[in-house]
Amino acid sequence: MSTLRPDGVEFGNGSGYSSTENLQTSGWFHYRWTESGGTSFGSTVVVGQTTGVMNLPPRSKIFVYTNTPLRGDTTAWGGHYEDLQYSVNGGSWTSVGRSGFVSRMMTSNQPITAHKDFCVMDFNSITSDFTLTLRTTHQQYNGGGAVNSSCGISGGDDNTTYDANNQQNSVWKQMIIMGYGQGSSS
């Protein structure tokens, strides 16, 4: 029999893992960060969104979803790079890599698009509670643009709109973080 305690789940006289580890200090967590301010980008890297500080349990695995409404400001061949970065316990920023090159890569128009991305991060080596902060940076590929500024589908505004299938077309810049902490390794 299992007992739910304030500090985790305690397993009774079981077999396998539960016979050696009676207390499981793990669980799911969820954060959602929305940025409503606009950010213009050009040839210099600019920070577009920074989350607040998240308190995470040991050995966390997280899933990061990003949504970035974009506007292109050139009719020439141009695009956009987005770089997802993280900081553990207030330390330096580490990049997980750039994306977004194809989300606004086109010519002969000034596109309005939404770049969506997904990343899985494994912090299995961190065996105590820790803090995590995420941010995105933006840069052009030939011809500037903007995040959250006149990127809406409806008349060039920032309002959320829906298509005939009730699917969201345009939302604010968002990062949604879901994860699972596995508790201590002891």
Summary of the structure (lengths in Angstrom):
residues: 186
radius of gyration: 20.6
end to end distance: 21.8
largest distance: 68.8
contacts: 568
relative contact order: 0.30
helix: 2%
strand: 52%
